[in-house]
Amino acid sequence: MKQLLLSAALTALAASPALANKVFVSNERGNTVTVIDSETWEVLEEFDAGNRPRGITIAPDGSELYVCASDDDLVRVFDPETYEELHTLPSGPDPELFVIHPSGNPLYIANEDDNLVTVVDTETHEVLAEVPVGVEPEGMGISPNTQYVVNTSETTNMAHFINTETYEIEHNLLVDQRPRYAQYTADGTRLFVSSEIGGTVSVMDIAEDGTPTLVEKIEFEVPGVLPEWLQPVGVKVTEDGSRIFVALGPANRVAVIDGESLEVLDYIIVGQRVWQLAFTPDERYLITTNGNSNDITVIDVEAEEAIQTVQVGQQPWGVVVAPD
C-alpha cells in the first residue's frame, strides 16, 4: 500500500504545473510597476514606483525589488510580496539600467546624465565607487565569474569593461552607434552588445582572463520593414547558449539567432516598440515589453512563437521575473 501511495504521489507531482513566478514590468510614462502571474498571465497588481521607472531587477534570493526611478535620481526598493517601498538607494543622476552582483551585493548603476557608473552597497546603502565612463552610459552586464562589469555608452559608442575589484576600466571596445544592452553567455565565453541606431549586435569572444575580442556583427533584414526601424535593444541568451533573442524596437519583432552559427533564424512579431526581454526561470517563456502598445508579449521559447499579450501600464520599459 505504501508503495502504491508513494507512486501515486510522485505521479501527481510530475503532472503538476510549474510554480508561477511574479513578473514585474516598469511603466516609464505611467510611473508604476505592473505585477503579473506567470502561470495565468493575469495582472495581480499595479503600484506606484516613482518618477519615470525604467531599469528593474530583483535580488537573487527574491527578497527585494529594485527600480531605477530616473527622474527622482535614485533607486527605489520594494518588497516583492507586499509592494511596499522599503527604502531607497543613492544612484547618481538619471539612473537608467543596472545589474546586480549574483551574491545580491553590490548594485552597478548606469547614470545617463553624469557619464558615471555608480556602485552601491545594497546592505549599507553607501556608494562604494563612481566610475567615469563614456557619454550617456546605459547598458550594464556582469560576467558570470563576476570579474568584470560591462557598461555601454550610447554617444561614445563603446563597451567599457570595469574590473569589479579595482573599479578601473581595463578594456574599451568600439561598437556601432548607440549601444543599448550587454549580455554574456552563461559560460562567460561570449558577450553580445546591441546597437540601436547602428542596427547590429556586436559579438565578442571573451578570453579566460576576461579580455574581449570583437569577432562579428550580426545584422538584420525583414522584408517590408525599413532598415532604420530595425533597432536592436534588449538581448537575452538561453542558458545553453543555443539561442539568442534580440528585441528590435519599432520593427515590432524579436529576432531569433542561432547561438553557434550566429545566423538569424526567424523574426517573431510582438507588440509595438519592443524594448526589453526577460526569461522565466525555467526558460519556458520569454517576455517582451512593448512601449507603444502598452503591453507585454509572452513568447513560447521552444516553439519560438508569441502566444499571449497582456495589457500593462503606460509605456512599459523594463521587465524582471522573480526567481524560483
HUQUI-V473482 format. One record per pair of residues at least 6 apart in sequence whose ideal C-beta (glycine too) atoms are under 6 Angstrom apart, sorted by the first residue. I is the first residue (numbers start at 0). J is the second residue. D is the distance in whole Angstrom. If there is no record, write none. Layout:
BEGIN
<<I;J;D> <I;J;D>>
END
This chain:
BEGIN
<<17;281;6> <19;36;5> <19;37;5> <19;38;4> <20;37;5> <20;279;6> <20;320;5> <20;321;5> <21;34;6> <21;321;4> <22;35;4> <22;37;5> <22;286;6> <22;320;5> <23;32;6> <23;34;6> <23;55;6> <23;319;5> <24;33;5> <24;311;5> <24;315;5> <24;318;5> <25;32;6> <25;52;4> <25;55;4> <25;66;6> <25;316;5> <25;317;4> <26;312;3> <26;313;5> <26;315;5> <27;51;6> <27;53;6> <27;314;5> <27;316;4> <28;313;4> <28;314;4> <29;312;4> <29;313;3> <30;50;6> <31;45;5> <31;47;6> <31;48;6> <31;312;5> <32;46;6> <32;48;4> <33;45;5> <33;311;4> <33;312;5> <34;43;5> <34;44;4> <35;42;6> <35;309;6> <36;43;6> <37;279;5> <40;307;5> <40;309;5> <44;82;6> <45;312;6> <46;82;4> <48;66;5> <49;68;3> <49;71;5> <49;75;5> <50;68;6> <50;70;4> <50;71;5> <51;69;4> <51;70;4> <52;66;5> <52;68;6> <53;67;5> <53;69;5> <53;95;5> <53;316;5> <53;317;6> <54;67;4> <54;95;6> <54;96;4> <54;97;5> <54;317;5> <55;66;5> <55;317;4> <55;319;5> <56;65;5> <56;99;5> <56;319;5> <57;64;5> <57;319;5> <57;321;6> <58;103;5> <59;101;6> <59;103;5> <61;321;5> <61;322;5> <63;76;5> <64;77;4> <64;79;5> <65;74;6> <65;76;6> <66;75;5> <67;74;6> <67;94;4> <68;75;5> <69;93;5> <69;94;6> <72;92;5> <73;87;5> <73;90;5> <74;88;4> <74;90;5> <75;84;6> <75;87;6> <76;85;5> <76;86;5> <77;84;6> <78;85;6> <79;321;6> <88;119;5> <88;124;6> <89;126;5> <90;108;5> <90;117;6> <91;110;4> <91;113;5> <91;115;5> <91;117;4> <92;110;6> <92;112;4> <92;113;5> <93;110;6> <93;111;4> <93;112;4> <94;108;5> <94;110;6> <95;109;5> <95;111;5> <95;137;5> <96;109;5> <96;137;6> <96;138;6> <96;139;5> <97;106;6> <97;107;6> <97;108;4> <97;139;6> <98;107;5> <98;139;4> <98;141;5> <99;106;5> <104;121;5> <104;122;6> <105;118;5> <105;119;6> <105;120;5> <105;127;6> <106;119;5> <106;121;5> <107;118;6> <107;139;6> <107;148;5> <108;117;5> <109;116;6> <109;136;4> <109;137;5> <109;139;5> <109;150;6> <110;117;6> <111;135;5> <114;134;6> <115;129;5> <116;130;4> <116;132;6> <116;150;5> <117;129;5> <118;127;4> <118;128;4> <119;126;6> <120;127;6> <128;166;4> <130;161;6> <130;166;5> <132;150;5> <132;152;6> <132;159;5> <133;152;3> <133;155;3> <133;157;5> <134;152;6> <134;154;4> <134;155;5> <135;152;6> <135;153;4> <135;154;5> <136;150;5> <136;152;5> <137;151;6> <137;153;5> <137;179;6> <138;151;4> <138;179;5> <138;180;4> <138;181;5> <139;150;6> <140;149;4> <140;181;3> <140;182;6> <140;183;6> <141;148;5> <142;183;6> <142;187;5> <143;183;6> <143;187;4> <144;187;6> <145;163;6> <146;209;5> <147;160;5> <147;209;5> <148;161;5> <148;163;6> <149;158;6> <149;160;6> <149;181;4> <150;159;5> <151;158;5> <151;178;4> <151;181;5> <151;192;6> <153;177;5> <156;174;6> <156;176;6> <157;171;5> <157;173;6> <158;172;5> <158;174;6> <158;192;5> <159;168;5> <159;171;6> <160;169;5> <160;170;4> <161;168;6> <162;169;5> <170;211;6> <172;211;6> <172;213;6> <174;192;5> <174;194;5> <174;201;4> <175;194;4> <175;197;3> <175;199;5> <176;194;6> <176;196;4> <176;197;4> <177;194;6> <177;195;4> <177;196;4> <178;192;5> <178;194;5> <179;193;5> <179;195;5> <179;232;5> <180;193;5> <180;233;6> <180;234;5> <181;192;5> <182;191;5> <182;234;4> <182;236;6> <183;190;5> <184;236;5> <184;240;5> <185;238;5> <187;205;6> <188;205;6> <190;203;4> <190;205;6> <191;200;5> <191;234;5> <192;201;5> <193;200;5> <193;231;4> <193;232;6> <193;234;5> <195;230;5> <195;232;6> <198;229;5> <199;216;4> <199;218;6> <200;217;4> <200;231;5> <200;245;6> <201;213;6> <201;216;5> <202;214;5> <202;215;4> <203;211;4> <203;213;5> <204;212;5> <204;214;5> <205;211;6> <215;261;6> <217;261;6> <219;229;5> <219;254;6> <221;266;6> <224;250;5> <228;249;5> <228;250;5> <229;247;5> <229;250;5> <230;248;3> <231;245;5> <232;246;5> <232;248;5> <232;274;5> <233;246;4> <233;275;4> <233;276;4> <234;245;5> <235;244;5> <235;276;5> <235;278;6> <236;243;5> <237;282;6> <240;258;4> <241;258;5> <242;258;6> <243;256;4> <243;258;6> <244;253;5> <244;276;6> <244;285;6> <245;254;4> <246;253;6> <246;273;4> <246;274;6> <246;276;6> <247;254;6> <248;272;6> <249;272;5> <251;271;5> <252;266;4> <252;268;6> <253;267;5> <253;269;6> <254;263;6> <254;266;6> <255;264;5> <255;265;4> <255;303;5> <256;263;5> <257;264;6> <267;298;6> <267;305;6> <269;287;5> <269;296;4> <269;305;6> <270;289;3> <270;292;4> <270;294;5> <270;296;5> <271;289;5> <271;291;4> <271;292;4> <272;290;4> <272;291;4> <273;287;5> <273;289;5> <274;288;5> <274;290;5> <274;316;6> <275;288;5> <275;317;5> <275;318;5> <276;285;6> <276;287;6> <277;286;5> <277;318;4> <277;319;6> <277;320;5> <278;285;6> <279;320;5> <280;322;6> <280;323;5> <282;300;6> <284;297;5> <285;298;4> <285;300;5> <286;295;5> <286;297;6> <286;318;5> <287;296;5> <288;295;6> <288;315;4> <288;316;6> <288;318;5> <290;314;5> <290;315;6> <293;313;6> <294;308;5> <294;309;6> <294;310;5> <294;311;6> <295;309;5> <295;311;6> <296;305;5> <296;308;6> <297;306;6> <297;307;4> <298;305;5> <299;306;5>>
END
